[in-house]
Amino acid sequence: MTRPADRPTVSVALCTHNGERFVGQQVTSILNQSVPVDEIVVGDDASRDGTVAVIEAAVADARGRGLEIDLTIVRREAPLGVANNFEDTVARTTGDLVALSDQDDVWPADRVARLIPVFSDPAVLLLHSDARLVDADGVPTGGLLLDALDATARERRALTSGHAFGVLLRRNLVTGATAVMRGSFARGAPPIGEGWIHDEWFAMVAALSGGVRLVPEPLLDYRQHG
């Protein structure tokens, strides 16, 4: 499939560690988007299982069906940890937009198509959404992520309207797995401060200029497991 000239390129920064049980479902859902992503950059944090092989097989299958997708895999012998892994993996992306991805979730097929248009507003730097909670087998639990975080109506209004800073000063409500960022911002926001998690760092930096937006729809299956 040829990318329309007016559509931004989309990179996925996927961080993994011993994730072979679920990562195939995640990568397949990314590859099956109704608006295709252009690039997947994998930061593998010293996996000792078949995580990388599962990813390579899923991408090879998609390419065999005609999907044009770039894949970069960085294999680390010593783990960086979650925040530093995401920082390094994001730095290696090239897309106009960068979606963060954990190894064990599932993207609905229209996720990219739903989120890209929001970036037509040049003020938007980081976009995040609600998510549907599912169990280890992918079965919905009946709950939503923002409800589980006890996000109030006031907090949701602030996040949706570009007034996230005051909310995020109190606590982080931006979950990295749900986030898509403008590429130039994502690659320029680090280094991540000592003691910060990657998602709260990106969110706070974006919020300083009013650049955070919430799409209140559940545009991710967020897996809960041991």
LINHU-V16052 format. One record per backbone hydrogen bond with DSSP energy under -1.0 kcal/mol. CO is the residue of the C=O (numbers start at 0). NH is the residue of the N-H. If there is no record, write none. Layout:
co: <CO & CO>
nh: <NH & NH>
This chain:
co: <3 & 8 & 9 & 9 & 10 & 11 & 12 & 13 & 15 & 18 & 18 & 21 & 22 & 23 & 24 & 25 & 26 & 27 & 29 & 37 & 38 & 39 & 40 & 41 & 42 & 43 & 43 & 49 & 50 & 51 & 52 & 53 & 54 & 55 & 56 & 57 & 58 & 59 & 61 & 62 & 69 & 71 & 73 & 80 & 81 & 82 & 83 & 84 & 85 & 86 & 89 & 95 & 96 & 97 & 98 & 100 & 105 & 107 & 108 & 109 & 110 & 111 & 114 & 115 & 116 & 117 & 120 & 124 & 125 & 126 & 127 & 129 & 130 & 131 & 132 & 133 & 134 & 138 & 142 & 143 & 144 & 145 & 146 & 151 & 152 & 153 & 154 & 155 & 156 & 157 & 163 & 164 & 166 & 166 & 174 & 175 & 178 & 179 & 180 & 181 & 182 & 184 & 192 & 196 & 197 & 198 & 199 & 200 & 201 & 202 & 203 & 205 & 205 & 206 & 210 & 210 & 212 & 214 & 216 & 216 & 219 & 220 & 221>
nh: <6 & 96 & 37 & 38 & 98 & 40 & 100 & 42 & 44 & 21 & 22 & 25 & 26 & 27 & 28 & 29 & 30 & 31 & 32 & 69 & 11 & 71 & 13 & 73 & 15 & 45 & 75 & 53 & 54 & 55 & 56 & 57 & 58 & 59 & 60 & 61 & 62 & 63 & 66 & 65 & 39 & 41 & 43 & 84 & 85 & 86 & 87 & 88 & 89 & 90 & 92 & 182 & 10 & 180 & 12 & 14 & 220 & 110 & 33 & 113 & 114 & 115 & 117 & 118 & 119 & 120 & 123 & 181 & 212 & 179 & 214 & 218 & 144 & 221 & 140 & 223 & 137 & 134 & 132 & 147 & 148 & 150 & 149 & 155 & 156 & 157 & 158 & 159 & 160 & 162 & 167 & 168 & 169 & 170 & 177 & 178 & 99 & 126 & 97 & 185 & 186 & 188 & 195 & 200 & 201 & 202 & 203 & 204 & 205 & 206 & 207 & 208 & 210 & 209 & 124 & 125 & 127 & 129 & 129 & 218 & 131 & 105 & 133>
